[in-house]
Structure formats: C-alpha cells, structure tokens
Amino acid sequence: MGYAVVLGEALVDLLDAERDGEPVFRQAIGGGPLNVAVAAARLGGDVQFVGSLGDDALATRIRAFLGAAGVGVDGAVTVPAPTALAVATFAGPEPDFRFYGEPRSYALLTAEDLDVALVEGAQVLYCGSIVLLDPPVLAAARRAWAMAGALRVFDPNVRPSLLTGPSALDDLRAVVAEFAASAHLVKLSAADARHLYPREPVEGVAAYLRELGAGTVVVTLGADGALVAAAADVVRVPAPKVDAVDATGAGDSVMGALVADLLHAGEPADPAGWRDRVAFALRVAGLVCESPGGATAMPTREAVADRFR
C-alpha cells in the first residue's frame, strides 16, 4: 500500500462553547486538510501532510499532534508567521468560520517549497480548501496536481467569509472547475454546492462536476447522508442514526475515509463499490459527530466496527 499526500492548511480552531454558564472558546487543532490527513491515518493510511506552519508554540503543537496521529510532516515547511486562528461560532447547523492572523501561516507555501519526490511518489494526492484562495499556495497545488501520477482528490471546502471582492466567487468557481476537470474524486458539502452554484440543486451540481471531467462526485448532506455520482445516475446513501453532539470535522472525516480506502484498494470497479465506500465513510462521520472536537475525534476502523455492528 502506498501513501497519500494531503496539501492544504493546518491551523488552530477556537470553537464556540460554554463553561459555567459563560461563553468561552475551546482551542482545537484543525483545518480541513489536517482533519482529512488525521482521519485517513487513523483508519490505517500512510499519510504525509504538505503545507506551511508558523514558527510559534501553536505550530509546535500542530506538528506534535500530527506526529502522534501517524501523519508525516516531511513536506511541511516552517514560515515566519504566527499560527493562524479560525474562530467558529454557530447560528445554525453549519459553523461560521472567521479567520485571524496576518500573514496567514497556512497561506505561505510556494511551488518552490514542494518536495517533488514526495509528491511524485504518492498514490493519492488531496488538494483543496481555503489555501486555494491564496495565489502562492494555489500555484503550489497546481504544480503538485500536474506532477502527481496519483489518484487526485479535491474538496473546495468553501468559507464564504473569505470570499471578499466582486470577483472572488467567480474566481473560486474557476478554480473548482479547473481541479474537478481532472479529479478522480470530488467531495463537497451541500453548503459548498449552494455557495458555489446557488441556482442549482445539489444533484445538478454533482452531475455538472462529472460533466467537467470528475470521475466520481460525493456531496455530503449532514444527517441526510450523501449523494454519489459515479455514473449517469446520482444516488443517495443514507447516514446512520447517531447521537450527535458536535459535527466539527464530520465532512473532513468522510474525505479521510475515502482517501484511506483509495490507498487500501484503489478505485472501486463500479458505482456500487463507491456507494459501499461512502456508506462506510458516513459511519466514520457519524462516530465523529458523537464526540466533541474535530481532528481529535477521528476514529480507528476498529472503533467504527464496534459502534456500528
């Protein structure tokens, strides 16, 4: 079994919480791609994280956390910046993220920083998330995408608060179309689909991304499961019933589970195989939702099997 390279951001989340009746923020290591890397590693995958990390104590904690989770950091670079913070508040089912730190530590990876041998040797390459809004990291992701002989997976992971300027959304749509056109797998949430293509139903978004060239498209629907477009039809896969307490990182765990299974067994031979894999990924996400935290809640295969016997 080969290894996966996950290219993207790592940062520290400040999560809206309550203590003794007072509002507080709970610190958690996070970032969508970091969550994906940890999820895939916990499920038995060999994973390398590629990105830029700050030069402070928080970055040291991120490196230690990744190492303890079994994620390699040989492709991560240290940059002269404090670790970026993402403040998450809830006014509904979806968290609202606002990002702080200048320069943003996660946005300083350049194309010249890439470990070429590491990327070229990967069996699976993940790119996506908010780093693609920053030109230096977008250039690095494009270089990695072009040189990879790997299965390429993509997740736009849209954060509306970062889409500033009159052309920001159109620019992001262009990037999504560019990466989706040669992706073996695109995973996005229903919220991502609504932000990117507000006039289209999610089934139509999945079909559109496949028309662009994506091999398979998975759209997560929260408690309603997921849509899978692996052939002409878009089918729904139900989610297991769980006692959810915190959905942070659930969507990332779906992608992590799919990456781990791509490492373990390659691409499924038919659409039914994709549906089975998404069903397993939704069980992983269900277990994540039953524990507080994002990356810290990523389970092992044994834990998933025990929970959903």
C-alpha positions as CSV (number, residue, x, y, z in Angstrom):
1,M,0.0,0.0,0.0
2,G,1.3,3.4,-1.0
3,Y,0.9,6.8,0.8
4,A,-1.3,9.8,0.4
5,V,-0.1,13.5,0.2
6,V,-2.6,15.9,1.7
7,L,-1.8,19.5,0.7
8,G,-3.6,22.3,2.5
9,E,-3.9,24.2,5.7
10,A,-3.3,23.5,9.4
11,L,-4.3,26.0,12.0
12,V,-5.9,26.3,15.4
13,D,-9.7,26.5,15.8
14,L,-11.3,28.4,18.5
15,L,-14.7,26.7,18.9
16,D,-17.7,28.4,20.4
17,A,-18.5,26.7,23.8
18,E,-19.9,27.4,27.2
19,R,-18.4,26.9,30.7
20,D,-20.2,27.6,34.0
21,G,-22.9,29.4,32.0
22,E,-20.4,31.7,30.4
23,P,-19.4,31.7,26.7
24,V,-15.8,30.5,26.1
25,F,-13.7,29.4,23.1
26,R,-12.3,25.9,23.2
27,Q,-8.9,25.5,21.4
28,A,-8.6,22.7,18.9
29,I,-6.0,21.9,16.3
30,G,-7.8,22.0,12.9
31,G,-8.0,22.9,9.3
32,G,-10.0,20.9,6.8
33,P,-7.0,19.2,5.2
34,L,-5.3,18.5,8.5
35,N,-8.6,16.8,9.6
36,V,-8.5,14.7,6.4
37,A,-4.9,13.7,6.9
38,V,-5.6,12.6,10.5
39,A,-8.8,10.8,9.6
40,A,-7.0,8.8,6.9
41,A,-4.1,8.0,9.2
42,R,-6.4,6.8,12.0
43,L,-8.1,4.5,9.5
44,G,-4.8,2.8,8.6
45,G,-3.5,5.0,5.8
46,D,0.1,6.2,5.4
47,V,-0.3,10.0,5.1
48,Q,2.1,12.9,4.6
49,F,0.9,16.5,5.3
50,V,2.2,19.2,3.0
51,G,1.7,22.9,4.0
52,S,3.1,25.9,5.7
53,L,3.2,26.0,9.5
54,G,4.0,29.0,11.7
55,D,7.1,29.5,13.9
56,D,5.4,29.6,17.3
57,A,4.3,27.3,20.1
58,L,1.0,26.6,18.5
59,A,2.8,25.3,15.4
60,T,4.9,23.1,17.6
61,R,1.7,21.6,19.0
62,I,0.3,21.0,15.5
63,R,3.5,19.2,14.4
64,A,3.4,17.1,17.6
65,F,-0.3,16.3,17.1
66,L,0.2,15.2,13.5
67,G,3.1,13.0,14.6
68,A,1.1,11.4,17.3
69,A,-1.7,10.7,14.8
70,G,0.8,9.0,12.5
71,V,0.8,11.7,9.9
72,G,4.2,12.6,8.4
73,V,5.4,16.2,8.2
74,D,8.4,15.9,5.9
75,G,6.7,18.0,3.3
76,A,5.7,20.8,5.8
77,V,7.6,24.0,5.9
78,T,8.1,26.5,8.7
79,V,7.4,30.1,7.9
80,P,8.0,33.3,9.9
81,A,4.4,33.9,11.0
82,P,2.2,33.2,14.0
83,T,-0.2,30.3,13.6
84,A,-3.5,31.4,12.0
85,L,-6.7,31.1,14.1
86,A,-10.2,30.1,12.9
87,V,-13.0,31.3,15.2
88,A,-16.1,29.1,14.8
89,T,-19.5,30.2,16.0
90,F,-22.9,28.5,15.5
91,A,-26.1,30.3,14.5
92,G,-27.5,27.1,12.9
93,P,-26.3,23.6,11.9
94,E,-23.3,24.9,9.9
95,P,-20.4,26.6,11.8
96,D,-19.5,30.1,10.7
97,F,-15.7,30.4,10.5
98,R,-13.8,33.7,10.7
99,F,-10.0,33.7,10.2
100,Y,-7.4,35.7,12.0
101,G,-3.6,36.2,11.6
102,E,-1.6,38.3,9.2
103,P,0.3,37.0,7.3
104,R,-1.7,33.8,7.5
105,S,0.6,31.0,8.4
106,Y,-1.2,28.4,6.2
107,A,-1.0,30.6,3.1
108,L,2.7,30.8,2.6
109,L,3.6,27.5,0.9
110,T,5.1,28.2,-2.5
111,A,5.6,26.0,-5.6
112,E,9.3,26.0,-4.9
113,D,8.7,24.6,-1.4
114,L,7.3,21.3,-2.7
115,D,9.2,18.1,-2.1
116,V,9.0,16.9,-5.7
117,A,9.9,13.3,-4.9
118,L,7.3,13.1,-2.1
119,V,4.5,14.3,-4.4
120,E,5.5,12.3,-7.4
121,G,5.6,9.1,-5.2
122,A,2.2,9.5,-3.7
123,Q,-0.6,7.0,-4.6
124,V,-3.3,9.6,-3.6
125,L,-3.0,13.4,-3.8
126,Y,-5.5,15.6,-2.0
127,C,-5.8,19.3,-2.7
128,G,-8.4,21.8,-1.7
129,S,-9.9,24.1,0.9
130,I,-9.2,27.7,1.7
131,V,-5.5,27.6,0.7
132,L,-6.6,27.7,-2.9
133,L,-7.8,31.3,-2.4
134,D,-4.1,32.4,-1.9
135,P,-2.0,32.7,-5.1
136,P,1.2,31.2,-3.7
137,V,-0.5,28.0,-2.4
138,L,-2.7,27.8,-5.5
139,A,0.5,27.7,-7.6
140,A,1.9,25.0,-5.3
141,A,-1.3,23.0,-5.6
142,R,-1.3,23.4,-9.4
143,R,2.3,22.1,-9.6
144,A,1.5,19.2,-7.3
145,W,-1.6,18.4,-9.3
146,A,0.3,18.4,-12.6
147,M,3.2,16.3,-11.4
148,A,1.2,13.7,-9.5
149,G,1.0,10.2,-11.0
150,A,-1.6,9.6,-8.3
151,L,-5.3,9.4,-7.8
152,R,-6.3,13.0,-7.4
153,V,-9.0,14.0,-4.9
154,F,-10.4,17.5,-4.5
155,D,-12.5,19.3,-1.9
156,P,-13.4,23.0,-2.3
157,N,-14.4,23.4,1.4
158,V,-15.9,26.9,0.8
159,R,-15.6,29.5,3.5
160,P,-17.9,32.4,2.5
161,S,-16.3,34.9,4.9
162,L,-13.0,34.7,2.9
163,L,-14.7,35.5,-0.4
164,T,-14.1,39.2,-0.5
165,G,-14.1,41.3,-3.6
166,P,-16.6,41.4,-6.6
167,S,-14.9,38.6,-8.5
168,A,-14.0,36.3,-5.6
169,L,-16.8,33.8,-6.1
170,D,-16.3,33.7,-9.8
171,D,-12.6,33.1,-9.3
172,L,-13.3,30.3,-6.9
173,R,-15.7,28.7,-9.3
174,A,-13.0,28.8,-12.0
175,V,-10.5,27.1,-9.6
176,V,-13.1,24.4,-8.7
177,A,-13.8,23.7,-12.4
178,E,-10.0,23.5,-13.1
179,F,-9.3,20.9,-10.4
180,A,-12.6,19.0,-10.8
181,A,-11.9,18.5,-14.6
182,S,-9.0,16.1,-13.8
183,A,-10.0,14.8,-10.4
184,H,-10.7,11.1,-9.8
185,L,-12.9,12.1,-6.8
186,V,-14.5,15.4,-5.8
187,K,-16.1,15.6,-2.3
188,L,-18.1,18.7,-1.3
189,S,-20.9,19.5,1.1
190,A,-24.4,20.6,0.3
191,A,-23.4,24.0,1.8
192,D,-20.4,24.2,-0.6
193,A,-22.7,23.4,-3.5
194,R,-25.2,26.1,-2.5
195,H,-22.4,28.8,-2.2
196,L,-20.8,27.9,-5.5
197,Y,-23.9,27.3,-7.6
198,P,-26.9,28.9,-5.7
199,R,-29.4,28.3,-8.6
200,E,-28.6,24.6,-9.0
201,P,-30.0,21.7,-6.9
202,V,-27.2,19.6,-5.3
203,E,-28.0,16.7,-7.7
204,G,-27.4,19.1,-10.6
205,V,-24.1,20.3,-9.1
206,A,-22.9,16.7,-8.8
207,A,-23.8,16.0,-12.4
208,Y,-22.2,19.2,-13.6
209,L,-18.9,18.4,-11.9
210,R,-18.9,15.0,-13.5
211,E,-19.6,16.6,-16.9
212,L,-16.5,18.7,-16.3
213,G,-14.4,15.6,-16.0
214,A,-14.5,14.4,-12.4
215,G,-14.6,10.6,-12.1
216,T,-16.8,10.5,-9.0
217,V,-18.6,13.2,-7.1
218,V,-19.8,12.8,-3.5
219,V,-21.9,15.5,-1.9
220,T,-22.4,15.2,1.9
221,L,-25.9,16.1,3.2
222,G,-25.3,16.1,7.0
223,A,-27.8,13.9,8.8
224,D,-29.4,13.1,5.4
225,G,-26.4,11.1,4.2
226,A,-24.7,11.8,0.9
227,L,-25.3,11.9,-2.8
228,V,-22.9,9.8,-5.0
229,A,-22.5,10.5,-8.7
230,A,-20.2,7.7,-10.1
231,A,-22.2,7.0,-13.2
232,A,-25.1,8.6,-15.1
233,D,-27.4,8.5,-12.1
234,V,-27.0,10.4,-8.8
235,V,-27.9,8.1,-5.9
236,R,-28.5,8.8,-2.2
237,V,-26.7,6.9,0.5
238,P,-28.4,7.2,4.0
239,A,-26.5,8.2,7.1
240,P,-26.6,6.1,10.2
241,K,-28.6,7.3,13.1
242,V,-26.3,8.7,15.8
243,D,-26.5,10.8,19.0
244,A,-24.7,13.9,17.6
245,V,-23.0,16.3,19.9
246,D,-20.5,18.1,17.6
247,A,-20.4,18.0,13.8
248,T,-16.9,19.7,13.6
249,G,-14.8,17.7,11.1
250,A,-17.5,15.3,10.0
251,G,-17.3,16.2,6.4
252,D,-13.5,16.0,6.5
253,S,-13.8,12.6,8.0
254,V,-15.8,11.4,5.0
255,M,-13.0,12.5,2.7
256,G,-10.4,11.0,5.1
257,A,-12.2,7.6,5.0
258,L,-12.4,7.7,1.2
259,V,-8.7,8.6,0.9
260,A,-7.9,5.7,3.3
261,D,-9.9,3.2,1.2
262,L,-8.3,4.5,-2.1
263,L,-4.9,3.8,-0.5
264,H,-6.1,0.3,0.6
265,A,-7.9,-0.9,-2.5
266,G,-7.6,1.7,-5.3
267,E,-10.7,3.0,-7.2
268,P,-13.9,0.9,-6.9
269,A,-14.6,-1.1,-10.1
270,D,-18.2,0.1,-10.3
271,P,-20.7,2.6,-8.9
272,A,-21.9,0.0,-6.3
273,G,-18.4,-0.1,-4.9
274,W,-18.4,3.7,-4.5
275,R,-21.8,3.5,-2.7
276,D,-20.3,1.0,-0.2
277,R,-17.3,3.1,0.5
278,V,-19.5,6.2,1.0
279,A,-21.7,4.2,3.4
280,F,-18.6,3.3,5.4
281,A,-17.4,7.0,5.3
282,L,-20.8,8.1,6.7
283,R,-20.4,5.7,9.6
284,V,-17.0,7.3,10.3
285,A,-18.6,10.7,10.2
286,G,-21.4,9.6,12.5
287,L,-18.9,8.4,15.1
288,V,-17.0,11.8,14.8
289,C,-20.3,13.6,15.5
290,E,-20.8,11.7,18.7
291,S,-17.6,13.2,20.2
292,P,-16.6,16.8,20.8
293,G,-13.8,18.1,18.6
294,G,-12.7,17.7,15.0
295,A,-9.3,16.1,14.5
296,T,-9.3,14.7,18.0
297,A,-12.5,12.7,17.3
298,M,-11.3,10.9,14.2
299,P,-11.8,7.1,14.9
300,T,-10.0,3.9,14.0
301,R,-11.5,1.2,11.9
302,E,-12.0,-0.9,15.0
303,A,-13.9,1.8,16.7
304,V,-16.2,2.2,13.7
305,A,-16.8,-1.5,13.6
306,D,-17.6,-1.7,17.3
307,R,-20.0,1.2,17.1
308,F,-21.9,0.0,14.1
309,R,-22.1,-3.7,14.5
